[in-house]
Amino acid sequence: MRPIRLMFTLTSPTRGGVEEVVLALMQRLDPSEFVLALAAPRALLDAFAAELPDARVATSDVQAESWFRRDDLSRLAAFMDEFRPDVVNAHLFRSTAVAAPLAKLRGVRAVVETYHGREGWRRGFPRGSFLPDRLVSLTVDRVIAVSEAARRFLVRGKGYPAHKIVVVPNGRDLARFRPGAHRGEGRAELGLDPTAPVVGVLGRLETQKGHTYLLTAWSSVVSEFPDARLLVVGAGTLRADLERQARELGVAGSVIFVGFRADVPRMLDTIDVLALPSLYEGMPLTAIEGSAMARPVVATAVDGTPEVIRDGLTGILVPPADPSALATALIRALRDRAATERMGRAGRDYVLSRFSLTRQVEATARVYRTVAGRGADRHTAVAAA
């Protein structure tokens, strides 16, 4: 039987959690079963260059996220005609809104949408009505929701047909996360005192991730722990604004911006507590990774995050956009080291048993086989446990 020809489409030029999910799939799907292609902006293709298995992934520089961008539409259509996919897997709605109908027009057998959680730009009419989503869903054969919370929102919020949705929780290569393996060298590289309390935040520097609330909370944290440091890992459009905010709050000396880092385990091993102040999340990879490194996580109780972080057991959950609650939780975590170490160990045990990348890749491959007509139809959710 010939391999399944699978095309991914992405529209963001920035490497973040969604893009990491796609990269992991391209690296791990069995090459004897899948022939792969990726349509994405040039900046993202360049960011993937060192890790993308070029020999078996056809690529096209295209950012097709609007039907009004004729040049991008033409390039994506030509790429589909050239590659002849059996399955197109679009990630996030902007990509799906273009790629799904276009794939059907080009005769592609099946379209899969991967839904990573609520979109912050969905406000007002018609965006907030989700009418466009329901229309686009008519051209989608299956929807992968990355968390149970995402599945519920698709059904109750967007009005998607429940029978089209399968839950496949995000996973990571957990073997990469070995607590203690990088701590000394990571702190030495960044000029951090070996005994100083360090909080880390990893993620794109964009509004969704809630960095501005963390910086506001940080003022209270350094009042309690003057030698504490905040390690900000990630790139994005808000870096200059966040650096300005840190200066205005008088905490710039305790905040370290390091930009994008590919060595996530090394950065996580450097910190004592991981902060995740997001306003919304589908299934946060950072929470999985921090827990795998046995770090307690102080996170906002949004969407799929409570499916990873269990309040009081593996971390502390707080309301979103609440700097006071965030500061209180971080101070609590830094003050009681014995309790936070217990949370870290419990968090590691929890994610090791539930969020492996091998499980995610195989569950996703089953979806592709089904829609490509290579296996029995399955409408049941793939549980995290």
Buried (B, 14 or more C-beta within 10 A) or exposed (E): EEBBBBBBBBBBBBBBBBBBBBBBBBBBBEEEBBBBBBBBBEBBBEBBEEEBBEEBBBBBBBBBBEEEBEEBBEBBBEBBEEBEBBBBBBBBBBBBBBBBBBBBEBEBBBBBBBBBBBBEEBEEEEBEEBEBBEEBBEBBBBBBBBBBBBBBBBBEEBEBEEEBBBBBBBBBBBEBBEBEBBBEEBBEBBEBEEEBBBBBBBBBBBBBBBBBBBBBBBBBBBEEBEEBBBBBBBBBEBBEBBBEBBEEBEBBEBBBBBEBEEBBBBBBBBBBBBBBBBBBBBBBBBBBBBBBBBBBBBBBEBBBBBBBBBEEEBBBBBEBBBBEBBBBBBBBBBEEEEBBBBBBBBBBEBBBEBBBBEBBBBBBBBBBBBBBEBEEEBEEBBEBE
